Amino acid sequence: MTRTRLTRRAWLAGGLGLAAGAGGLAALGHGAEKRRTGPAPGPDQPTPVSARTIRRFEITDPTRTRFGALEFRSGLALASTHPDFGGFSGLRLSQQGKRLLAVTDSGDWLAAAVETTADGALTGLSDARIGPVLGPRGEKLATSGRWDCEALAEGPEGTVYVGIERVDEIWRFDIGRDGLLARGAQVPVPAGMRRWPGNKGPEALAVAPAGSPHAGGLIVVAERAFGHRDVTAGFVIGGPNPCEFRMRRRDDFDVSDCCVLPSGDLMILERRFRWSDGMAIRLRRLAIAELKPNAVVEGRQVFEATMMQDIDNMEGLAAHRDGAGDTILTMISDDNFNWFQRTLLLQFRLVE
């Protein structure tokens, strides 16, 4: 008799029926408390992060590197004994891709140096620091119920913005000045955003670049607002042309992050989970100029990956230019603090 081993991939593809949909996986993670095993290094002390190299993206064909408009470069499976490591839902990299900042859905920061080979392949993270997202009085922001940090955007001069689900808020932090000890200040948001569903709220966040019609404004998109199958909600907050817009939904994919490309376009990351065929992710590209009052925007699909590729619950997306001038997209996965999921860091070259 042939024995079938239930692998993590088989589990995600439907081996065990625990919950339905991407929201089901997220609910499992939110229901599980952090893996606290005792005192852990604070943000003033480095914490070790181990990395296993991912050499191919296609499971059955290791020679394949082109996937839509993306070319796979390298990847890592990350792990750490730090009890607050995991759950990464927002991501930003420095202009040259040498530094990483991430935020978790349990209200913590991760800052680290990105280590690569001479030709740019990822090899690991060093000088990793983990610490709680702080409120205006230096308290842990999570203690006031603001723990589900799902989106991260970078503004000028080291300012970053964090979108928080369940309370449907955006907070600003001066990371450039204060590092991970930065204290947050709440950003006023439109009344309509306050009506977004508790666990389907601000999932994607970006600062519109200079030269765009929304220069300096905050672009925020809900994971799945209104409960509609065909659209989700978005706002441009501040800037010269604040507005509310809609984003088209297709094939039951949910928005999970966005970033501004060096070209000035907006890239949207989406994901879907079904027990029938597992996890899938997708990227759509659109011009920021399309974001107008009451507009329904869709963009064009440039990438899709399924369980045939080495993915997990990809929730963070960042873009930068490398030394050769290529646009590099980096994705990070949210393991929901579940043993059967992984923290993946994947990098691709955008073939424009």
N, C-alpha and C positions, 0 to 999 in steps of 0.2 A: 504494500500500500504506500502510495506517495504522500508524504506529509507536506502540508502547506504552512509555511511560517508566516505569521501575521506581522508584517513589517509596519513601520511608521507610515510608509507610503500607502500600504493597503488599508491601514486604519483611516487615513485621510480620504481615501478613495471610496470608503463606504464599508469597510470591514466590520465595524461595530456601529450600530445606530444609537448615538448618544443625543444628538440634537440636529435640527435641520437648519441649513443655511449658514452663511458666514456669521450672522448674528448668533447662531447657536454656539459656534466655536468661541466667539467673543464672550458670550455669557458664561461658558465654562471657565474662561480665564478670569473674568471679573468675580466669579463666585469663589475662586480659589485664592486664599490669602498668600501674600508673599512668603517665600521660603526662608523665613528668618531662622538662623541657626546660631545667633549670638552676635556680639559686637562686630561691626564691619568698618572698614576704612571710610572716613569722611571725605568731603570734597578737597580737603587740603592734603590728602595722602593718595598716592597711586594705588590702584588695585589691579592684580594680574588678570588678563583676558587671554585665554587660549584660542588658537585659530587653526582650523583644518582647511587646507586648500581645496577649492572646488575647481577642477581642471576642465570640466566640460559641462555644458548647459543642457544639451540634448541627452536624454537617458540612453537611448538605443544607438545613437550615432555620435560618438565623441569627436568626429571630425567636423561636424556641422557647427558653424559659428554665426551664420547670418540668420536673423529672425525678424522678418519685416524690415523696418528701417533701422534696426539695431544690430550691432555686431558684438557678440559676447567677448569680453576681455578676460575677466577673472572673477573669482568669488571666494568667500570664506564662510565657514560655519563657526560661529563664535560661541564661547561659553566662559563662565566665570563662577567662582564660588561665592562671590558677593551676593548677599540675599536680595538685593534690589536690582540685580542684573536681569534684563528681559523686558518684554512688553513694549518694545520700541515702536512708536507710532508716528513720530515726526522726525525729519532728518534734514540737516544742512551741512554742506562742506564748504571750506574756505575756497577762495578764488582759484588757487592752484591745486585744490583737493588734498592738501597736506594735513588739515585739521578737520575733525568731525564733531558735530554737536547733535545730540539726539534727545528726545523727550519721551517719557514712558506713560502708559495709561494707568500707572499707579502714582504719578506725580513726582518723578525723579528725572534728573539730568544725567546724561553721559557725555563727557568731553574726552577726546583722545586724539593722539597723533596717528595718522594713517601711514603704515609702512608698506613700501612697494619695492619691487625689483627695479633695475635700471630702465627696463622697458615699460614700467608702469603697472605690472601685475601686482595685485594685492598679496601681501604676505602676513599681515597682522595689524593689531593695534598696540600702541605703547603709551605710556604716561596716561593711562585711563583714570579718570576721576568720576565718581558717582556721588551725587548729593541731592537732597530734596529741593523741589521748586519752592521758593519762599514767598510769603505774603508781604504786605506793606510794613509789618512790624517785625519782620524777621522770623515769623512763625512758619511752620510747614503749611503750605497752602492747602494740602490735602485734609488738614484737620477741620477746615470749614466746608468740606464736601466737594472741594474743587480739586479732585484727584485724577479725573479721567482726561489727561492731556493727550490730545489726538492729532494736533497739527502744529507745525513750527514754520515760521517765516523770518527772514532776516531783513532788517532795514538798514539805514545808513549808520556808520560809525559804531558798529557793534551792538546796535539795538535789535532785539529779537521779540517776536510776538508768538504767543501760545494760544491755540484754540482749545477750549475745554468743553467736552460734551457733558450732558446731563444738566449742566447749569447754563449752557449756551452763552458762554462768555469768551472774551479775548483779553489777554493780559500782556503788558509790555515789560521787558526786562533789559537793563543795561549790562549785558554780559561783557561787552567790550571794556567797560570800566571796572566792574565788580566781580567778574567771573561767575562761578556757580553760586556765589553768595549774594548775587543780585536780588533785590527785593522787587516784587511785582507791583504794578499799578494797573488798575482796570481801565480798559478802553471802552468808551461809550459805543454801544451797538444799536442798530435799528430795532424798533419795537417788534417788527415782524420776525426777527431772528429769535426773539425770546419765545416765540410760539413753535419753534422747531421741536421735533420729538426728542425726548430725554436721551435716548441711546442712539439717535440717528442724526445728531446735530453737526457742529463744525468739525469736519474731517479733513478739509483741504484749505490751506492758507498760504498766501503769497503777497509780496509787496510789488505793486506795479512799477516797472522800471522807468527811469527818466526817458523822455521822448515819446512815451505812450500817451494816449488820451486820458489815462487814469494815473499819471505819474505820482508816485508816493501814496496812492490809495491802497487799502487792504482789500484783497480779493479773497472772499471766504465762500466755500461751497459746502452744503450739507451732505452727509452720507446718503440719506434718503428722506427728504422732508415730505410732509403732507400725506405720506402713505400711498402716493400715486405710483403706478407702475411705469409711467412714461416720462416723467420729469422729476428732477430734484431742484432745490432752491439755492440761490446764491445772491450775494450782495457785493458791491464795491463800496467800501466804507471810507469816507474822506476823499482826499484828492480833488481835482477840479471838476469831476463829473460823477458824484456818487449816484448809485442806482441799484435797483433790484432786478435780477434776471432769473431765467430758468435754464437748466442744463438737461438736455435730452438723455434719457436712460434707454439702454438697449440690452436685451437678452438677460435681464435680471442682474446686471452688474451694478455694484455700488461704488460710489466715489470713495477713495481711501487716502489720496493726497494729491498735491499739485506742486509745480515749481515753475519758475520763469527761466526759459532757456537763454543762453547768451545772445541769441538772435532777437530776443524780445517776445517771442511767442510763449503761450502758456501750455504746459504739458500736464495732462490729467492722468493720474494712476487710478485704475479701478480693479476691483476683485470680486469674485463670486465663489461661493462654496455650495455644492450640491452633493448629497451622498451618492447619487447615481454616477457622477463622473469626477468628483473631487474638486480641487481648487483650480481656479483659472484667474489670470490677471491680464490686464489690457492697458494700453496707453492710447490717449487721443490728444491731438495737437490742434490748437486753435489760436487765432490772432486775438490779442487783448482788445483791439478796436471793436471786436464783435460784441463786447459786453456793453449793452445799451439798455435803457429802461424797458422792462417787459419783454426783452428779446428772449427767444428760445435758441440757445446755442448748442451745437453738436460737435463741430470740429471733424477731423478725419482720423480714423484709426491708423496707427503706425506700427503697432506691435501687439501680439497676443501670445501667451504661453499657458500651457495646461500641465497636467500631471505627467505628460511625456517629457517635460523639462524639469530641471531641478529648482523648484520653487516651493515656497511656503506661503504663509499669510502676509504677503507683501503690503506694508502699510506706509512706508516712508519713501520719499522720492526727492532727490537733489540733483542739481546740474552744475557743472563747472567746465572750464577749458583747461586742457592739459598743456604741457610745454610745447607740443607740436601744433597747438591751435585747434585740436579736435574737441568737440562737445562730448563730455562724458556724463552719462546718467548713472546714478548710484541708487540702489533700492535696498531697504532694510526690512526684515520681517518682524512681526509681532508674534511671539510664541505664546502669548496669553498666560505665561507662567505654567504651561502644561508640559508634562514630560514627553508627550508624543509630537510636539512641535519643536522647531529649531529657530535660532536667531541666525539668519542668513544676511550676508552683505554681498551684493552682486553689482558688478560694474559692466557697462556696455558703452560702446562708441556709437553715437548717433550718426548715421549715414544720411546726410541731408541732401 
